Amino acid sequence: MPVVTVTDLAKSYGPVKAVDGLSFTVEKGEVFALLGPNGAGKSTVVEILEGHRTRDGGDVSVLGRDPGTAGQEYRDRIGIVLQEAGIERELTVSEALIHYGACYSRRRPVDEVLALVGLTGLGDRRTHQLSGGQKRRVDLALGLIGDPEVLFLDEPTTGFDPSARRHAWEMIEGLKALGTTILLTSHYMDEVQVLADRVAVVVEGRIVAEDTPAELRGSADSETMIRFRFPDGNATSGPVVDLLGGLAGRASVKNGVLEVCTEEPTADLNLLTRWALDRGGRLEGLEVTTPTLEDVYLDLIGEGSGTGAGDA
């Protein structure tokens, strides 16, 4: 049985439909990512699942409960990492965790949570003395202190340096291995690629695509890009003109670099490599790139993503 079930969810703000018949499920121990431009409705969906916002229609179940009517027992089983928690600045990190942890019947030890988020040794530091990245780690710690079964992560690594982001990813993967179900929102496509088991892309309150990151990339109606530089920088000689005419894809030459956008990369690569070998050379700086998750995402939100209810 899914841990999260959303069926025909609807929510409007005046004449604006922030969520318009949205449906999905999340299995136990799964990392499910909700993606979409600002105003797409994903924050509204998450707030409804957390029990912080009412819905106009549809059915929602988290851990077998309706978040709209569930009380403290439900909130005791979930963790929430907001984009910014707004902790009292004079509290120390440990005091903040103890204070927030008092709301939960199950609490992780403070030192354990500090170690999980990379704040070991900073428990006595007042929160206003922390860097932006360290404050974000405190936000993560507050979401974990209650040992949640379902964790809502809203842009969890905003403000992190690359090292801190990698540490956060390892922590999230560790939570997943322990059976924690995670619903993630993020604007970092590399983060989603690493962490998410499945992805739903939301545009104007509707899911326009849902699958694993790999399947979304594999099903994309996009072309492969082949790029290399001519050793002598001359891309206008007769042999090169003949080469361009034999390619299946669209070719262009800029500053001595040949770029080929093609739906037949195998055939075009074969032609290019044979051309180079016949002349005793090589394809200098050869790059072959396929559509990234970001490419697919941008293509999916390219239509109809200009309206919405703020950051709904």
N, C-alpha and C positions, 0 to 999 in steps of 0.2 A: 504494500500500500504506500503511495507517495506520501512524503512528509508535508509537502506543500501542494495544494490543488487550487487552481484558479480557473473559474468557468464563467465566461461571458461577463467579465468585470466591467463596470461602467461607472464613470464619475465625471460630472460636469461642474464648471465654474461659470455660472450664468449661461451665456450662449455658447461657451467654448467646451467642447467635449475633450477633456484631458485624457480620459481612458474610454475606449469605444469598443466594447465587446472583446476584451482580451482574455485569452485562455492559455494556461501552461501548467505543467506539473514539475516537481522537483523530488528526486528520489533521495533516500537516506544516504548520507555520506557523499552527496554530489555537490560540486561547485557549479552553480548555475549563474551565468552572467546576463544581466539586462543591460543592453547597450542602446544608445539613441542620442540624438542631439538634444541640447537644452530645449525644454518645452515639449519633449516627446511624450511625457507622461510617466516616465519610469520612477521618479521620486514619489509621485502620487501612489503608484502601485505599491512601492515599498512601505510607505507610511500606512497604507490600508492593511498590509500584511502584519505590520508591527502593532496594529491596533490603535494607532494615533490619529487616524482619519477615517471618517465614515464613507461608505460607498452608496451609490445611487441604485445599483443593480448588480446582479450576478451572485455567484456563490464563491466563498473563500474558506479554505480550511488549512490550518497550520498545526501540526502535531495533533490532528484530530479535533481541533477546536476552531470556532469562529472567532477570529481576532476582534471582531466588532462587539462581541458580547462577553468574551472571556475576561476574567479578572486577574488577580495577582498570581494565581497558580500558573496561568499561561505566561505571564511576564517573567516569572521565576525560571522559565525554561528557555528563554531566548536571550541573545546578546545583541546589542546594537552599537555600531561604530558610526557616529555621525561625521559629516564633513568637518565639523568643528564642535567640540563638546562644551566649551565655555566654562572651564573649571575655575573655581575660586582661586585667585592668583596667590594668596598667602598660604594656601595649603601646601604641604610637602607632597611629593608623589605618593609616598606610602599612606599618608593621611587621606588623600583623595581615594585611593583604592579601598582603604578600610571603610571610609564613609559610604561609598557607593556599594561596596560589597555587603554592607549590612542589610541591603534590600533583598538579598538572595538567601535561600535556605541552604544552597550548596555553594561553597566558596572555595576557589583555588587559593592556596597559600600566596601571600603577597610576594614573597621572594621568588616563588616559582613563576608568577606572572611577569615580574620584572625581568627575569631571565628570558622568558619567552619572547618579549618584545625588545630585548637588547638594552635594558635600562639598569642592569646590575650595577650596584654601587651608587645609584642616583636616587635612592628612596628618600633620603633626607633633604634633597634639593627642592626648594620652593618652585612651584610651577612657573612663576613669572621669570625665573632665572634660567629657564630652559630655552634652547634654540627652537626654531620652528619645527624642525624634523623630530626633535625630542618630544615636543608637545604632541605631535601626531602619534608618536609611539605611546604616549600616555592615553590618548583616545583609544588606541587599540587595546591597551591594558584594561581600560574600563569596560570594554565589550567582552573581555574574557574572564573577568574576576568572578562571575557567577557560574562558570563552567557550563556554558549554554549548549543545548542540543541543536539549536538553529542559530546561526550567526548572520546578521545583516551587516554587510560591509559596504559603506558608501564612500567611494573614492579613497580607499584605505591608505594609499602610499603617496598622496599629494604632498609635495614638499620634501620628499625623501631624496637623498642623494643615491646614486646607483648602488652603492654597497648596502645601504639601509633597505632599499627596495628588494634586493636579493634576499636579505635576511627575512624581510616580511613575507616574501614568497615561500621561503622554506618553512616559516612558522605556519602559514596557511595550509601548505601541503601536509604538515605534521598534524594539524587539527583534522584535516580530511581523513588522514590515515586512522585517526582515533574514532571516526564515525560521525564527526560533526558535519551537519548539513549547512552549506554556505550559499547565501544569495549575495552576489557581488554586482556593484555598479562601478564602472571605471571608464575613463577616457583614454587609458593607455592600452593600445591594442596588443603590444608585446606582453603585457601583464595578463590580459585575457587569454592570449595564445598559450601561455605557460600554465595558467591556473584552471581555466574553465573546462569542465567536461562537456557542457553544452552552452550554447549562446542563443539568446533571443534578441533580435534587433527590432526596436520599437520606433515607429514613426507616426506622429499624430494619433497616439493612443492605440495603435494597432500593431500587432506583430507582423512584420513583413518577411521575416526569415527566422527559422529556428533549426539548429543542427549543431553538430560538433564543430569546433573551429576548423578541423581538417576537411570535413565535408563541405563546409561553406566555401572554403578556398577551392576545393576540387570541383565544385559545381559552378563556379563563377564563369560567366560568359566573358572572359577576358583573354587578352593575348599575351603570349610570352615575349619578353624583350631580350634581344640579342645585341650586344654592344662590344665593339673592339676598336682599337686605334691602328691605323696603317703606320708601319715603321717609318716610312719616309714622309708621312703627313700628306701624301698626294692621293686624294680620293677622286680625282677627275680624269685620270688617264683612261685610255681605251679599254684595257683589260678590266678595269674596275667598272666601267659603264656596262660592259658585257655581263659582269658578275651580277650587278644590280638587276638587270633585265631577267635573269634566271631565277630570282628569288620568288617564293610564293607569297611572302609577306611584304608589307610596305617598308621601303627603305628610305632613309634620309642620311645625309652627310653634313656634320657640323664640326668645324674646326679639326678636320682630319679624323673624326670619330664616326664610324658607321653604326647606325641604330636600325634594327629591323624589328618591327612589330608583326608577329606572325602567329597564326593559328596552326601552323605546321612546323614547329621548332625542330623536329628530328630531320625532316627533309632539308630545311634551310641550313641547319648546322652541318649536315653532311656535305652540302654544296660548298659552304664556306671553308670547311677544313680541307676538302680536296683541293680547292682553289689555292689555299695557302701552301699545302704540301707540294703541289705541282711546281710552285715557284721557290721551293726550298726555304720557305719562311714559316712564320707562325702568326696566329691571331693575337696580337699584342694586347694585354689587358682584357682578355675575353671575359665577359660577364653574361650569364644567362639567368634572368630573373623571372619568376612566376608571380602571379598576383598574391600579395600579402593579405592578411586578414583586414588590415587597414584599407587596402585597395577595395576589397569586397564591401566593407562597411560604408565607405564613402560612396560607392556606386549605389548601394541600397538606400541611403538617405538622400541621394541626389535629387529625388523627386518629392515635392510636397513637404519639405522639412523647414519651411520658413515661417510657420505659424505655430502658436501654442500658447499655453498659459504660463508665461514666465519660465521658471525652472521646474514646472510641474512634473 
